[in-house]
Amino acid sequence: MKKNLFILMLLPMFCYAQTRSEYLQQHQSCMQKNRNHNNGTVIGCTDHIVQLSQKEIDITRQRIQRKYPNYQKQFNQLHQSWLNYRQKMCYLQGNRIGSPMETFCEMNNNLQYLDNLKMFLD
């Protein structure tokens, strides 16, 4: 209970970001506000960006499906493959490098995938 409350206190409410640099600025701001850089702080700040970027991925995927209705099956397969890749890659990084790296990997993968998805909307 105390751990959850602590993590919630670490996560200030951020504005909705749309670019990779804005997400990374939010992450950096969270880390600066929480000067005690332990694993909990890193995971808390990083997981917040993972959650925000995941919401934007979902919205972007919906927009793509509306724009390309004939390719829904392919986009869904692509998304499932990416989820599988991200899960396995980040699990390995977390186990080999350390627990904060798993969440950091998810954040970086989400931001890269989001950039890739946005290319379909240009």
For each residue, the residues with C-beta under 8 A, 3 or more apart:
1: 4 5
2: 5 6
3: 6 7 40
4: 1 7 8
5: 1 2 8 9
6: 2 3 9 10 40 44
7: 3 4 10 11 40 43 44
8: 4 5 11
9: 5 6
10: 6 7 30 33 34 40 41 44 45
11: 7 8 30 44 45 48
12: 29 30 33
13:
14: 17 26 29 30 48 52
15: 26
16: 52 56
17: 14 22 23 25 26 52 56
18: 22 56
19: 22 23
20: 23 24 111 114 115
21: 24 25
22: 17 18 19 25 26
23: 17 19 20 26 27 49 52 53 107 111
24: 20 21 27 28 49 111
25: 17 21 22 28 29
26: 14 15 17 22 23 29 30 48 49 52
27: 23 24 30 31 45 46 48 49 107
28: 24 25 31 32
29: 12 14 25 26 32 33
30: 10 11 12 14 26 27 33 34 44 45 48
31: 27 28 34 37 41 42 45
32: 28 29 35
33: 10 12 29 30
34: 10 30 31 37 41 44 45
35: 32
36: 41
37: 31 34 41 42
38: 41 42
39: 42 43 98 99 100
40: 3 6 7 10 43 44
41: 10 31 34 36 37 38 44 45
42: 31 37 38 39 45 46 100 103 104
43: 7 39 40 46 47 99 100 103
44: 6 7 10 11 30 34 40 41 47 48
45: 10 11 27 30 31 34 41 42 48 49
46: 27 42 43 49 50 100 103 104 106 107
47: 43 44 50 51 103
48: 11 14 26 27 30 44 45 51 52
49: 23 24 26 27 45 46 52 53 107 110 111
50: 46 47 53 54 103 106 107 110
51: 47 48 54 55
52: 14 16 17 23 26 48 49 55 56
53: 23 49 50 56 57 107 110 111 114
54: 50 51 57 58 110
55: 51 52 58 59
56: 16 17 18 52 53 59 60 114
57: 53 54 60 61 110 113 114 117
58: 54 55 61 62
59: 55 56 62 63
60: 56 57 63 64 114 117 118 121
61: 57 58 64 65 75 79 117
62: 58 59 65 66
63: 59 60 66 67 121
64: 60 61 67 68 75 117 120 121
65: 61 62 68 69 72 75
66: 62 63 69
67: 63 64 120 121
68: 64 65 71 72 75 120
69: 65 66 72
70:
71: 68 74 75
72: 65 68 69 75 76
73: 76 77
74: 71 77 78
75: 61 64 65 68 71 72 78 79
76: 72 73 79 80
77: 73 74 80 81
78: 74 75 81 82
79: 61 75 76 82 83
80: 76 77 83 84
81: 77 78 84 85
82: 78 79 85 86 109 113
83: 79 80 86 87
84: 80 81 87 88
85: 81 82 88 89 109
86: 82 83 89 90 105 106 109 110 113
87: 83 84 90 91
88: 84 85 91 92
89: 85 86 92 93 105 109
90: 86 87 93 94 101 102 103 105 106 109
91: 87 88 94 95 102
92: 88 89 95 96
93: 89 90 96 97 101 102 104 105
94: 90 91 97 98 99 100 101 102 103 105
95: 91 92 102
96: 92 93 101
97: 93 94 101
98: 39 94 101
99: 39 43 94 102 103
100: 39 42 43 46 94 103 104
101: 90 93 94 96 97 98 104 105
102: 90 91 93 94 95 99 105 106
103: 42 43 46 47 50 90 94 99 100 106 107
104: 42 46 93 100 101 107 108
105: 86 89 90 93 94 101 102 108 109
106: 46 50 86 90 102 103 109 110
107: 23 27 46 49 50 53 103 104 110 111
108: 104 105 111 112
109: 82 85 86 89 90 105 106 112 113
110: 49 50 53 54 57 86 106 107 113 114
111: 20 23 24 49 53 107 108 114 115
112: 108 109 115 116
113: 57 82 86 109 110 116 117
114: 20 53 56 57 60 110 111 117 118
115: 20 111 112 118 119
116: 112 113 119
117: 57 60 61 64 113 114 120 121
118: 60 114 115 121 122
119: 115 116 122
120: 64 67 68 117
121: 60 63 64 67 117 118
122: 118 119
